[in-house]
Amino acid sequence: MVNVSIVGGSGYAGGELLRLLLSHPHVEVKQVTSRSHLGEYVYQVHPNLRKRTQVKFVDPVQLEPVDVLFLALPHGEAQKRINDYSALAPKIIDLSADFRLKDSATYEKWYCQPHAAQEWLGKFVYGLPELHRAEIATVNYTSGVGCNATASNLALLPLVQAGLVDSAAPVIIEIKVGSSESGAKGNAGSHHAERANVIRTFSAFGHRHTAEVIQETGVMNVSLTMTAVDLVRGVLATAHAKVKPGVTTKDLWKAYRAAANENPFIRLVKEQRGIYRVPEPKIIIGSNYADIGFELDEASGHIVSMCAIDNLMKGSSGTAVQCLNLMMGWNEMTGLDFAGLHPL
């Protein structure tokens, strides 16, 4: 068994991570930290974990050495103490945005403050296995992934890998998000309050996850825009782009099938009948799957590429566990090979 601990376990991502790790066949959870809930049972904050664990929240200063340390802290916090954390575990998986971007100037541009541990940026591999599977299997440090960036990157993945995108044309990605993207607000925040917070938080242009999409796809002329919808969990990214002259629907079928065949958590959804003909966030809630689909206007070259994920799973904690599996040499689906809930 591999010993793991979670730093910052009271938020949505920390709670989802704990849910997954408690059922993982090769993992034992040693400690979970939270200053605001010190001494409480974790199930008092995450009630779905009642009768699953008797672990209590501890103070971060009480952390003991483990094999793998998960950092589920607010953005900007992990970088302040990364040297301390690295002394506690040989392998670290950080769920925050602190080590996603490779360039310190880019980080400062998008997060509006200098990075506190610039020398660490090159030590972390961007933690999306569909893009960096081989690298993740050989490193000790992986970053988290932005949920909106993940949906966008996976929507564009088949097109970019097959070299089908017209780089001269802009790529516009409309992202519909649920209220859990605003984070846990304690007992004071209802679903409606959280949804309102999502609307206030996201602007029409300049979302910071754009930097991850540019970095990981190489598509420079890209813009992300957010719309809050009546979901708690889930992200749907709809990317509008142009394909290169001469690209046909047959070419796209080949590219999208290749992406689905090469990645165990990617499913191609493009049906001719039924209710669920295109990717739908509700179908993958609670799972680590990403459903992708497309439609092409061959006359104009306009493609609509879609990706649906659960923002707390494939967009955060599920992908973090997928990275753990790769880093430890296990099958990457270990502890994650379950379907979403339906109906929901």
C-alpha positions in Angstrom: 0.0 0.0 0.0 1.1 3.5 -0.8 0.7 6.1 2.0 -0.8 9.4 0.9 -1.9 12.6 2.6 -4.0 15.5 1.4 -3.1 19.1 2.2 -6.2 21.2 2.1 -9.0 18.7 2.3 -12.1 20.7 3.2 -12.9 22.1 -0.3 -14.8 20.4 -3.1 -11.6 19.1 -4.8 -10.2 17.8 -1.5 -13.4 16.1 -0.7 -13.7 14.5 -4.1 -10.0 13.4 -3.9 -10.6 11.8 -0.5 -13.7 9.9 -1.8 -11.6 8.4 -4.6 -8.5 7.6 -2.5 -10.6 5.9 0.2 -11.7 3.3 -2.4 -8.4 3.0 -4.2 -7.1 -0.6 -3.9 -3.4 0.5 -3.6 -3.7 3.5 -1.3 -3.9 4.3 2.4 -4.9 7.8 3.4 -2.8 8.9 6.4 -3.7 12.5 7.0 -6.0 15.3 5.7 -5.3 18.9 6.8 -7.6 21.8 7.4 -7.0 24.7 9.7 -10.6 25.9 9.6 -12.0 22.4 10.6 -9.2 21.3 12.9 -10.1 18.2 14.9 -13.4 17.5 13.1 -14.1 14.3 11.3 -13.8 14.7 7.6 -17.3 13.4 7.1 -18.6 16.4 9.1 -17.5 18.5 6.1 -18.0 15.8 3.4 -21.2 14.0 4.6 -21.1 11.6 1.7 -18.1 10.0 3.5 -19.9 8.9 6.6 -19.1 5.4 7.6 -16.3 5.4 5.0 -13.5 6.8 7.2 -12.8 8.0 10.8 -10.0 10.3 9.7 -10.0 13.7 11.4 -8.6 17.0 10.0 -5.2 17.9 11.3 -3.1 21.0 11.3 -0.7 21.3 8.4 2.2 21.6 10.8 1.4 18.0 12.0 2.0 16.5 8.6 4.2 13.4 8.6 6.3 11.9 5.7 4.4 9.9 3.2 4.9 8.4 -0.3 2.7 10.8 -2.1 1.4 14.2 -1.1 -1.6 15.8 -2.7 -1.9 19.6 -2.5 -5.5 20.8 -2.7 -4.9 24.3 -1.5 -6.3 27.6 -2.9 -4.4 29.0 -5.8 -1.2 30.8 -4.7 -0.7 28.8 -1.5 1.3 25.7 -2.6 4.1 27.7 -4.2 4.8 29.5 -0.9 5.7 26.2 0.9 6.7 23.9 -1.9 10.2 23.3 -0.4 8.6 22.2 2.9 6.2 19.9 1.1 8.9 18.3 -1.0 10.7 17.4 2.1 7.7 15.3 3.3 7.1 13.2 0.1 9.2 12.1 -2.9 6.1 12.6 -5.1 3.7 15.5 -5.2 0.5 16.1 -7.1 -0.7 19.7 -6.9 -4.3 20.3 -7.8 -4.0 24.1 -7.9 -2.9 26.5 -10.7 0.5 27.1 -9.1 2.6 24.9 -11.3 0.5 24.6 -14.4 2.2 27.2 -16.5 5.9 26.8 -17.5 6.8 30.4 -17.8 6.9 32.8 -14.8 6.1 35.8 -17.0 3.0 34.1 -18.4 2.0 33.2 -14.8 2.3 36.8 -13.7 0.3 38.0 -16.7 -2.6 35.7 -16.1 -2.6 35.5 -12.2 -1.6 39.2 -11.7 1.2 38.4 -9.2 4.8 37.1 -9.4 5.4 33.5 -8.8 6.9 32.7 -5.4 8.8 29.6 -6.5 9.8 30.1 -10.1 12.6 27.5 -9.9 9.9 24.9 -9.4 7.9 25.6 -12.6 10.2 23.4 -14.7 10.0 20.5 -12.3 6.3 19.9 -12.7 4.7 18.2 -15.7 1.2 19.4 -16.8 -1.0 16.8 -15.3 -3.3 15.9 -18.2 -2.5 12.3 -19.1 -4.1 12.6 -22.5 -1.4 15.1 -23.4 1.6 13.9 -21.3 1.0 10.3 -20.4 4.6 9.1 -21.0 6.1 12.1 -19.1 3.9 11.7 -16.1 4.9 8.1 -15.8 8.6 9.2 -15.2 8.4 12.2 -13.0 7.9 13.0 -9.3 5.8 16.2 -9.6 2.7 16.8 -11.6 0.5 19.9 -11.7 -3.2 20.2 -11.5 -5.4 21.0 -14.5 -8.0 23.7 -14.9 -11.4 22.2 -15.4 -12.3 24.6 -18.2 -8.9 24.2 -19.7 -9.3 20.4 -19.6 -12.7 20.5 -21.4 -11.2 22.9 -24.0 -8.0 20.9 -24.5 -9.9 17.7 -24.9 -12.4 19.3 -27.3 -9.4 20.4 -29.5 -7.2 17.3 -28.9 -8.3 15.3 -32.0 -8.0 18.3 -34.3 -4.6 19.4 -33.0 -3.1 15.9 -33.0 -4.2 15.3 -36.5 -3.1 18.7 -37.7 -6.5 19.7 -39.0 -7.0 23.2 -37.5 -6.6 26.3 -39.6 -4.2 28.3 -37.4 -5.0 31.5 -39.1 -8.6 31.5 -37.9 -9.7 32.3 -34.4 -10.9 29.6 -32.0 -13.8 30.6 -29.8 -14.7 28.2 -27.0 -18.0 28.7 -25.2 -18.0 27.0 -21.8 -21.1 26.2 -19.8 -20.3 25.6 -16.1 -22.0 24.4 -12.9 -22.0 26.2 -9.5 -19.3 24.0 -7.9 -16.7 25.8 -10.0 -17.0 28.7 -7.5 -15.7 26.4 -4.8 -17.0 25.4 -1.4 -18.3 28.3 0.6 -19.0 26.5 3.8 -22.6 26.1 5.2 -23.5 29.7 4.3 -23.5 29.2 0.5 -26.5 27.7 -1.1 -26.5 26.3 -4.7 -28.2 29.5 -5.9 -25.6 31.7 -4.1 -22.8 29.7 -5.6 -24.3 29.9 -9.1 -24.5 33.7 -8.6 -20.9 33.7 -7.6 -20.0 31.8 -10.8 -21.7 34.5 -12.9 -19.8 37.3 -11.0 -16.5 35.5 -11.1 -16.3 34.7 -14.9 -16.0 37.4 -17.5 -16.7 37.2 -21.2 -13.1 37.4 -22.1 -9.6 36.8 -20.6 -10.3 33.7 -18.4 -7.0 32.6 -16.9 -7.5 29.0 -18.1 -6.9 30.4 -21.6 -3.2 30.3 -20.8 -3.3 26.5 -20.3 -5.1 26.0 -23.6 -2.5 28.1 -25.5 0.4 26.4 -23.7 -0.9 22.8 -24.3 -2.4 23.0 -27.8 -0.2 25.6 -29.3 -3.3 27.4 -30.7 -2.5 31.1 -30.1 -5.6 32.8 -31.3 -8.0 31.3 -28.8 -10.7 32.9 -26.6 -12.7 31.3 -23.7 -16.0 32.6 -22.5 -18.1 31.3 -19.6 -21.8 30.9 -19.0 -23.2 29.6 -15.7 -26.0 27.1 -16.1 -28.3 25.3 -13.8 -25.9 22.5 -12.8 -23.9 21.8 -9.6 -21.3 19.7 -11.3 -20.3 19.6 -15.0 -18.6 21.5 -17.8 -19.5 21.6 -21.5 -17.0 23.2 -23.8 -18.1 24.0 -27.3 -15.2 25.0 -29.6 -15.8 26.9 -32.8 -12.9 26.7 -35.3 -12.0 26.3 -38.9 -10.4 23.3 -40.4 -7.8 23.4 -43.2 -9.0 23.4 -46.8 -10.0 20.0 -48.0 -10.7 18.4 -44.6 -13.8 16.3 -44.8 -16.1 14.7 -42.2 -14.4 11.4 -42.9 -11.1 12.9 -41.9 -12.6 14.0 -38.6 -14.1 10.6 -37.9 -10.7 9.2 -38.2 -9.1 11.8 -35.9 -11.8 11.6 -33.2 -11.9 7.8 -33.2 -8.1 7.8 -32.8 -8.3 10.1 -29.8 -11.0 7.8 -28.2 -9.1 4.6 -28.9 -5.8 6.0 -27.5 -7.2 7.3 -24.3 -9.3 5.1 -22.0 -11.3 7.9 -20.5 -12.3 9.6 -23.8 -15.5 8.5 -25.4 -16.8 9.6 -28.8 -20.4 10.6 -28.8 -22.0 11.3 -32.2 -25.3 9.5 -32.5 -27.9 9.7 -35.2 -30.9 9.0 -33.0 -31.9 9.1 -29.3 -31.9 11.8 -26.7 -28.1 12.0 -26.1 -26.7 12.6 -29.6 -24.0 14.9 -28.4 -21.8 15.2 -25.3 -23.9 15.9 -22.2 -22.4 16.8 -18.8 -25.1 15.0 -16.8 -24.2 11.7 -18.3 -20.6 11.7 -16.9 -21.3 13.2 -13.5 -19.3 11.4 -10.8 -17.0 9.7 -13.4 -13.6 10.4 -14.9 -14.8 10.2 -18.5 -14.7 12.9 -21.1 -17.2 12.7 -23.9 -16.3 14.4 -27.1 -18.2 15.0 -30.4 -18.1 17.2 -33.5 -20.1 18.6 -36.4 -18.5 20.0 -39.6 -19.9 22.3 -42.3 -17.8 21.1 -45.2 -18.8 24.0 -47.3 -17.3 26.7 -45.0 -14.8 24.5 -43.0 -16.5 25.6 -39.7 -16.2 22.9 -37.1 -18.0 22.7 -33.8 -16.1 20.4 -31.4 -17.6 19.6 -28.0 -16.4 18.0 -24.7 -18.3 17.3 -21.6 -16.6 16.5 -18.2 -17.3 16.5 -14.5 -15.3 19.5 -13.3 -14.5 17.9 -9.9 -13.5 14.6 -11.5 -11.8 14.8 -15.0 -11.4 18.5 -14.4 -9.6 18.1 -11.0 -9.5 15.2 -8.6 -10.2 12.3 -11.0 -7.3 13.4 -13.2 -5.1 13.8 -10.2 -5.7 10.1 -9.3 -5.2 9.2 -12.9 -1.8 10.9 -12.6 -1.1 9.0 -9.4 -1.7 5.7 -11.2 0.7 6.6 -13.9 3.4 7.9 -11.5 3.2 4.6 -9.6 3.2 2.4 -12.6 -0.4 1.2 -12.1 -3.1 0.9 -14.7 -4.3 4.5 -15.1 -7.9 3.4 -14.7 -7.3 1.9 -11.2 -9.9 3.2 -8.8 -11.6 5.2 -11.6 -13.2 2.7 -13.8 -16.8 3.4 -12.9 -19.6 5.0 -15.0 -21.4 8.3 -14.2 -24.9 8.4 -12.7 -28.0 8.1 -14.8 -30.6 9.4 -14.5 -29.6 12.5 -12.6 
